[in-house]
Amino acid sequence: MTTPCSGRRCAGGASRPGSPDAASSRANASVGIAGRGKVERTLSWVLAFRRLTVRYERHAASVHAFLHLGCALICLRFLRRAEAF
């Protein structure tokens, strides 16, 4: 008779509760969640530019150029704020 958690991993790839694998996956999950906010915030800043939200250009080089331009404008915005303080 086999159980859903026979072997090293449980069914679905999850670790057994209380095992060393489960503890390490919880620790890695908390690090991933903290970094996720930074990534999502950055993507929201970049996608605020209309040309980057919907790809109107045919060539990838044009999209790449607008991405660089958007990032430069975001950096300029932060530099202006820092200069005001």
Secondary structure, 3 states (H helix, E strand, C coil): CCCCCCCCCCHHHCCCCCCHHHHHHHHHHHHHHHHHHHHHHHHHHHCCCHHHHCCCCCCHHHHHHHHHHHHHHHHHHHHHHHHHC
